[in-house]
Amino acid sequence: MKRLLPFLSATIAAGAAFSQSPDLPERVGVPEILREEEKAPPAEEFPLPAPRPSEGRIIPPAEMPQMDEPHAPAPDAKRSDDSGEDARGDATPEEDDARPVEGTIVPPEEMACRARLSELGVRFQTRPPELDDADCPLPFPVSMETLGAGIAIEPAALVNCATAEATARFAQEHVAPLASELLGSGLTTVRQVSGYVCRPRRGTDTISEHATGNAIDFGGFVLEDGREIAASKTQDVKVGRFFARLRHAACGPFKTVLGPGTDADHADHFHFDLAERRNGSTYCR
């Protein structure tokens, strides 16, 4: 103890000298670390999350949430019944008619053509292929029952889809407007006298465009006022002008245009076809 007394006395003296040093401030203040807007909001603004039902206890089976029963997959729209036929309860008659014949693979361009026919308002049916005669193939025939825009065609015409489309557009865009303009009455019906027919051109061995469904013949027209205009030579000036304008308008949409005045074979009808010609040329007489 006597040894520690000198050490303690020296330590106390040094501490007294340090506290009286003139180089130190009398008091060290607490710094303002946070500005007023940075201070934390009161604790009540941050409520603690409510405890989960399962925290702290084991949920008994009676309180477990009920799971929904799994839904059965929707039945396929095209299912087979006992008869082996597809069930198509939601399909409209027009959609059924536009479908390709079962077992027939229809190229995309044929399907696109059928879609355009529907857009034109044409009522038509897809028919089985005509392949019995090698000289007269018609793999994707359609039967036109109307030409759209309120125009009928009688009887229904069996042709290929390209001919059906060209005929409908020609009737809507040219024949009907010309009838109203030159004959003073709207067009209601086109009388057709030949679509697909397996035969050669008359007097030759060359196969006819009719033999591939690539042609159609108009034999006359029915107007809204009840008049029937036969496709033949006429002394009626208005009808003659109508025929001349009709023939001119058809040259382009069709590649071959023949009619009354062309020759004896076409004295009683107009012939229109889509025959492919060199450089896309036309033959109109």
C-alpha positions in Angstrom: 0.0 0.0 0.0 2.8 2.3 0.8 4.2 1.6 -2.7 1.0 2.7 -4.4 0.5 6.0 -2.6 3.1 7.9 -4.6 1.6 6.6 -7.9 -2.0 7.6 -7.0 -0.9 11.0 -5.9 0.8 11.6 -9.2 -2.2 10.4 -11.2 -4.6 12.7 -9.3 -2.4 15.6 -9.9 -2.1 15.0 -13.6 -5.9 14.7 -13.9 -6.4 18.1 -12.2 -3.9 19.7 -14.5 -5.6 18.3 -17.6 -9.0 19.6 -16.6 -7.6 23.1 -16.0 -5.8 23.3 -19.4 -6.7 26.5 -21.3 -6.6 24.8 -24.8 -9.7 22.7 -24.2 -13.3 23.9 -24.3 -15.1 23.9 -21.0 -17.8 21.6 -22.5 -18.2 19.3 -25.5 -21.7 19.6 -27.0 -23.8 16.9 -28.6 -23.9 17.3 -32.4 -27.2 17.7 -34.2 -26.9 14.6 -36.4 -30.4 14.8 -38.0 -32.1 17.9 -39.4 -35.8 18.4 -38.4 -37.2 16.9 -41.7 -34.8 13.9 -41.5 -35.9 12.8 -38.0 -37.8 9.5 -37.9 -41.6 9.8 -37.6 -43.4 8.7 -34.5 -43.5 5.0 -34.0 -47.3 4.9 -34.3 -47.0 5.7 -38.1 -45.3 2.3 -38.6 -47.7 -0.2 -37.1 -46.3 -3.7 -36.7 -47.7 -6.3 -39.1 -50.5 -8.4 -37.7 -49.3 -11.8 -36.8 -50.2 -14.6 -39.3 -52.9 -17.1 -38.2 -50.3 -19.8 -38.2 -47.7 -18.0 -36.2 -47.0 -19.6 -32.9 -49.4 -22.5 -33.3 -50.2 -25.5 -35.4 -53.4 -25.1 -37.5 -55.7 -28.1 -37.0 -57.1 -29.9 -40.1 -60.6 -28.4 -39.5 -59.2 -24.9 -40.0 -57.2 -25.6 -43.1 -58.5 -23.7 -46.2 -60.5 -25.8 -48.7 -59.0 -26.3 -52.1 -61.2 -26.0 -55.3 -62.0 -29.1 -57.2 -59.8 -29.4 -60.3 -61.7 -28.4 -63.5 -62.2 -31.0 -66.2 -60.5 -30.0 -69.5 -62.9 -28.4 -72.0 -64.0 -31.0 -74.6 -62.5 -30.6 -78.1 -64.7 -28.6 -80.4 -64.2 -31.2 -83.0 -65.0 -34.5 -81.3 -66.4 -37.6 -82.9 -69.7 -39.1 -81.8 -70.8 -42.7 -82.2 -71.6 -42.2 -85.9 -68.0 -41.2 -86.6 -69.0 -37.7 -87.7 -67.5 -34.5 -86.2 -69.8 -32.7 -83.8 -69.9 -29.0 -84.9 -72.8 -27.6 -82.9 -71.4 -24.1 -83.0 -70.7 -24.0 -86.7 -72.9 -22.0 -89.0 -74.2 -23.5 -92.3 -72.0 -21.0 -94.2 -68.9 -22.2 -92.3 -69.8 -25.8 -93.0 -70.3 -25.1 -96.7 -66.9 -23.3 -96.9 -65.0 -26.2 -95.3 -63.0 -28.4 -97.6 -64.3 -31.9 -98.3 -63.0 -34.4 -95.7 -59.7 -35.9 -96.7 -58.9 -33.1 -99.2 -55.8 -31.0 -98.5 -56.6 -27.5 -99.7 -53.6 -25.2 -100.5 -53.4 -21.9 -98.6 -54.2 -19.9 -101.7 -57.5 -21.8 -102.1 -58.4 -21.1 -98.5 -57.6 -17.4 -99.0 -59.8 -17.3 -102.1 -62.7 -18.8 -100.1 -62.2 -16.2 -97.4 -62.4 -13.4 -100.0 -65.6 -14.9 -101.4 -67.1 -14.8 -97.9 -66.0 -11.1 -97.6 -67.8 -10.4 -100.9 -71.0 -11.8 -99.5 -71.0 -14.8 -101.9 -73.0 -17.8 -100.8 -71.2 -20.9 -102.0 -70.5 -24.5 -101.2 -67.3 -26.5 -101.4 -67.8 -29.6 -103.7 -65.8 -32.9 -104.0 -63.0 -32.9 -106.6 -63.8 -33.7 -110.2 -60.9 -36.0 -111.1 -62.5 -38.9 -113.0 -61.3 -37.6 -116.3 -57.6 -36.7 -116.6 -58.3 -34.1 -119.3 -60.8 -32.2 -117.0 -59.3 -31.9 -113.6 -61.1 -29.7 -111.1 -59.5 -30.5 -107.7 -61.1 -27.7 -105.6 -64.5 -26.8 -107.0 -67.0 -24.4 -105.5 -70.7 -24.0 -106.3 -71.7 -20.4 -106.4 -75.3 -19.9 -105.2 -75.2 -16.1 -105.1 -72.9 -13.3 -106.3 -73.2 -11.2 -103.2 -74.6 -7.7 -102.8 -78.1 -9.0 -103.4 -77.3 -10.5 -106.8 -78.5 -14.0 -107.5 -77.0 -16.4 -110.0 -79.3 -19.1 -111.6 -78.7 -21.9 -111.7 -75.8 -22.3 -109.2 -72.5 -22.4 -111.1 -69.8 -25.0 -110.5 -66.4 -23.4 -111.2 -63.0 -23.0 -109.6 -62.6 -20.5 -106.8 -60.7 -17.9 -108.9 -63.5 -17.8 -111.5 -66.1 -17.5 -108.7 -64.2 -14.5 -107.3 -63.7 -12.8 -110.6 -67.4 -13.4 -111.5 -68.7 -12.0 -108.2 -66.4 -8.9 -108.4 -67.4 -8.3 -112.0 -71.1 -8.5 -111.2 -70.9 -6.2 -108.2 -68.5 -3.6 -109.6 -69.6 -3.5 -113.3 -72.7 -5.3 -114.3 -75.0 -4.0 -111.5 -73.8 -0.3 -111.9 -74.1 -0.5 -115.7 -77.6 -1.9 -115.5 -78.7 1.0 -113.2 -77.0 3.6 -115.3 -77.9 2.5 -118.8 -81.1 0.4 -118.3 -82.6 2.4 -115.4 -83.1 -0.5 -113.1 -81.0 -2.5 -110.7 -79.7 -6.0 -111.3 -81.2 -8.9 -109.4 -80.1 -12.0 -111.2 -77.5 -13.3 -113.6 -78.6 -16.2 -115.8 -75.6 -18.5 -116.3 -75.7 -21.2 -119.0 -72.3 -23.0 -118.5 -69.7 -23.4 -115.8 -67.7 -26.6 -115.4 -68.2 -28.9 -118.4 -65.7 -31.6 -119.5 -65.5 -31.0 -123.2 -63.2 -29.6 -125.9 -63.7 -26.3 -127.6 -66.3 -26.6 -130.3 -64.9 -27.9 -133.6 -61.4 -28.5 -132.1 -59.5 -31.1 -130.1 -58.2 -28.4 -127.7 -59.7 -28.7 -124.2 -62.1 -25.9 -123.2 -61.5 -23.6 -120.3 -64.9 -24.8 -119.1 -63.2 -28.3 -118.6 -61.2 -26.9 -115.7 -63.8 -24.7 -114.1 -61.9 -21.7 -115.5 -64.8 -20.2 -117.4 -68.4 -19.1 -117.1 -71.1 -18.1 -119.6 -73.8 -15.5 -119.0 -77.0 -16.1 -120.9 -79.0 -13.1 -119.6 -79.9 -10.7 -116.8 -83.0 -10.0 -114.7 -83.6 -6.4 -113.5 -85.5 -5.1 -110.5 -88.3 -3.9 -112.6 -88.9 -7.5 -113.8 -87.3 -7.1 -117.3 -85.3 -10.0 -118.6 -82.4 -9.1 -120.9 -81.3 -12.0 -123.1 -77.6 -12.0 -124.2 -78.2 -11.8 -127.9 -78.1 -9.2 -130.8 -80.6 -6.5 -130.2 -82.2 -3.5 -131.8 -82.7 -1.8 -128.5 -80.2 1.0 -128.3 -79.9 1.1 -124.5 -79.5 -2.7 -124.3 -76.9 -2.6 -127.1 -74.9 0.1 -125.2 -75.2 -1.9 -122.0 -73.7 -5.0 -123.8 -70.9 -2.9 -125.3 -69.9 -1.4 -122.0 -70.2 -4.7 -120.2 -67.9 -6.4 -122.8 -65.4 -3.6 -122.4 -65.4 -3.7 -118.6 -64.9 -7.5 -118.6 -61.7 -7.3 -120.6 -59.1 -7.2 -117.9 -60.8 -8.9 -115.0 -61.2 -11.8 -117.5 -58.6 -12.9 -120.0 -61.1 -14.0 -122.7 -64.3 -12.1 -123.5 -66.6 -13.3 -126.3 -70.3 -12.7 -126.9 -73.0 -11.8 -129.4 -71.4 -10.6 -132.6 -68.2 -12.5 -132.0 -69.2 -15.7 -133.9 -72.0 -18.1 -134.3 -70.9 -20.1 -131.3 -71.4 -17.1 -128.9 -74.5 -15.6 -130.5 -76.7 -16.2 -127.4 -74.3 -15.7 -124.5 -71.2 -14.0 -123.1 -68.2 -16.2 -122.5 -65.7 -15.1 -119.8 -62.6 -17.1 -118.8 -59.2 -16.8 -117.0 -57.0 -18.5 -119.5 -53.4 -17.7 -119.0 -51.9 -15.9 -122.0 -48.5 -14.8 -122.9 -47.4 -11.7 -121.0 -50.8 -11.5 -119.3 -52.5 -10.4 -122.5 -56.3 -10.6 -123.2 -58.5 -11.7 -126.0 -61.7 -9.7 -126.2 -64.0 -9.6 -129.2 
